[in-house]
Amino acid sequence: MIRTEQLHSAARLLRKHRDAGFPADLRGVEFDDIDMVMLDADTAGCASTWLTNGGVLDPERRRVLRACVEDLDRVIPRISDRSGRRYYQRLH
């Protein structure tokens, strides 16, 4: 897939994610000291910046995004609600 297609695909996925709305039952929830609202905001923020910058992230945001992906790997199996799990899987 060429870079332009990757950017368009990622933009569609991020729009779909935002349109889904945050799962109400995960508001205020933490797993292993990982706040679900902040995990969503940090990950989506990095994705948005990546899109705005044409597929480039600065070193600090790359570090934040790597940490978010690690956190997503840890928390997704613990989300019992099916729609909440799908929400975070899409974010991942």
C-alpha positions in Angstrom: 0.0 0.0 0.0 1.4 3.4 -0.9 1.7 6.2 1.7 -1.3 8.1 0.4 -3.5 5.0 0.7 -2.3 4.4 4.2 -3.1 8.0 5.2 -6.6 7.8 3.7 -7.2 4.4 5.3 -6.0 5.7 8.7 -8.1 8.8 8.4 -11.3 6.8 7.7 -10.5 4.5 10.6 -10.0 7.5 12.9 -13.2 9.1 11.8 -15.1 5.8 12.4 -13.5 5.7 15.8 -14.5 9.2 16.7 -18.0 8.8 15.4 -18.5 5.7 17.6 -18.4 7.8 20.7 -16.7 6.8 23.9 -18.2 3.7 25.7 -20.0 5.2 28.7 -19.4 2.1 30.9 -15.6 2.7 30.6 -15.6 6.3 31.7 -13.7 6.6 34.9 -12.4 3.0 34.6 -8.8 2.0 35.1 -7.0 -1.3 34.5 -3.6 -1.6 36.1 -3.5 2.2 36.6 -4.3 2.8 33.0 -7.1 5.4 32.7 -9.3 4.3 29.8 -10.3 7.9 28.8 -6.7 9.1 28.8 -5.6 6.0 26.8 -8.2 6.8 24.2 -7.3 10.5 24.1 -3.5 9.9 23.9 -3.7 7.3 21.2 -6.2 9.2 19.1 -4.2 12.4 19.5 -1.1 10.7 18.2 -3.0 9.3 15.3 -4.5 12.7 14.5 -1.0 14.3 14.7 0.4 11.5 12.4 -2.3 12.3 9.9 -1.8 16.0 10.1 1.9 15.6 9.6 1.6 13.4 6.5 2.5 10.2 8.3 5.3 11.5 10.5 5.5 11.7 14.3 8.2 13.4 16.4 10.3 11.2 18.7 8.2 12.1 21.8 4.9 11.3 20.2 6.4 8.0 18.9 7.3 7.2 22.4 3.8 8.0 23.7 2.2 6.0 20.9 4.4 3.0 21.6 3.4 3.2 25.3 -0.3 3.4 24.3 0.0 0.3 22.1 1.6 -1.6 25.0 -1.2 -0.4 27.3 -3.9 -1.4 24.7 -2.3 -4.8 24.5 -2.7 -5.1 28.3 -6.2 -3.7 28.7 -8.2 -5.0 25.7 -8.4 -8.6 27.1 -9.8 -7.2 30.3 -12.7 -5.3 28.7 -15.7 -7.4 29.3 -18.2 -5.3 27.3 -18.2 -6.4 23.7 -18.8 -2.9 22.2 -16.1 -1.4 24.5 -13.7 -4.1 23.4 -14.4 -3.4 19.7 -13.9 0.4 20.4 -10.4 -0.2 21.8 -9.5 -2.8 19.2 -10.3 -0.3 16.5 -8.2 2.3 18.3 -5.3 -0.3 18.5 
